[in-house]
């Protein structure tokens, strides 16, 4: 048992390394102390508390720094065993839990990346910074990005290009400049999702073409919350002919495949609240929500998030769609609810504001 605990499970090298340590401890340290079994027992307990993945865990962290896991202290683990875990204490358990470990609702307009110094967007920019900090603490394996601005018509599309880099120019805001990007794709998860979608009767294709255009929302979000391209992504398209329920099924499918692969993912859904935009050519610094009615409905929806009331959120959405020009029928919310199995976790609205008339939010959903 000591050999496996010391070296680490899940690899051939782990037990071999543990065997070398065992010989050193048993023959030298144990002989010197005169209590070989006692020394092994004490060291086994300490290793399980302080290095639960063994020494190979350290080696893997060095070889794959973007997948590094923070380990709880022995005192934290003992406290959890003896007294139970608070939400703050149990964050270490979340770090090693497969599946969806975080979910965020982000704006989709490129204005936040192109004009993030504008005072009118300062709250939204700070909210995106908060999301970036959250992701760094969660240390996911993959960022799942559902963008309402990556349009698909015939099939459900999944980005499958291993690496994409270049400069992105938005078709509407080209005069404001370009956004650089350098992204990698979680190809294995993309393939798994394509297979699972086809088995579920959802026609799907993996996109793997040099120069295939990325949408403005995906580029903007990565520029602000994944600026170094540290986290691989799974980019999911918005099929214009899929309704709320089918889009929700896509979210469920992605969460299931991530869990099956033992991956921890953060879901980012990119889309607005109300979708009305200014048509009068007003300057950016005069941006505001298009109408008081839109603003009121936006606040009603955001109140459900603040109260962490997923049932009320889903009940309110049909009225929201009937009374406003909602962005893409809020299908991005459907995707998030699917990935979260219809629940909200430690939900919080980080920021709310305009994106050239439409409503934009930065919110933690889970």
Phi, psi and omega in degrees: 000320180299320182300315181290318181295317183289318183279321182108140180273167173091007178208159177287322184292332184302302179298327177297316177295320179297324179296321178296317179296321180300314181299317180297313183291314185290318187273328186254299182294315180296319179295321180294323181277341181078007182221069185301313181294321179296317179298316179298319180296314180296315180295325178299315180297314181297319180295319180295327180282317189264328180227070185298341177261008179072183181292333177294336174298320177295317180299316180295324177297322179290319182286327183231075185298330181288348177251016184296138178252135172277138182256142175288155177287162177301321179296322179295319180293315178300319179297320180293320179295317188278320190242001185084174186241133169279172180299323180289318181294326187277008179295335179292324176297323180297328184296333182251006181275126177285163181099203182279118180250357178191150178212137185221144174257119186237159175296163181244345182288142177288351182302329183292331176272326184278332185227038186288354176271351179292131180304327183294339180252010187298319180296316179296321179296319177295323177297319178295324176297321178297319178297318178301317179295321178300314182297320178298324178288323181286331180049063182286169172277328186210146169259119175269121185241115173255112182249127177291350181263358170264098187274138171229154184237304186280307184238164170282126184253144179228127181294130182232006178286129185301317180216141179224131180212158179151202178240132181253133176241122181287142183291335181264328185243039184297332183288348181271357177108190184245164178241118178287150177214150177207097189238151170245156183246140171280087187294321182296320178290323177298315179298318180297320180291322177298314180298314182295321180295317179297319178296332179274004178085018179253107180304126186220150176223146175264127181272122181217069184229137175293128177085003178297129189289137170271149180278161184297323181296314180298316180295316180298312183298318179293324179298330186259326182249349178222055192296332180265004183063030186293325184256128173299155184237156167237107184266125186244132183278162174258103177284120187294341182261002178270135180273186183301313185292321181289326176293323176298321178298325177297318178298319178298319181297317181296316180299320180295316181292324176297318179296318180296328179274000180069027183256144175261122186237149170251126181266127176242116176255126187251115180180167184263187172263253170292146188250007180293136181236154179292142177239010185260008177067027183293153178296153181302321185290355176254017182296146179196164175299140190299327180206160177295326178297314177300316181300318181295317179293322177302315181295325178297319179292317181292332177297325177297322179292315179300324180274359178057040184253087183294325180296315179292324177301313180292326178292326184281334187303315178302320177293321178300316181293326182285330187261348183226167171269082186288146179291114176052033178062021181056034179294336176294327175292321177301315180299316180296316179296324176296314180296332182262009180055039173076019181233158172249141179263236179280065189284146181198137175274116180278324183196152177217139181183184183270156168225080183057050175103324181280161180272135180231146181220145167244111186221141172271126180257337182201000000 
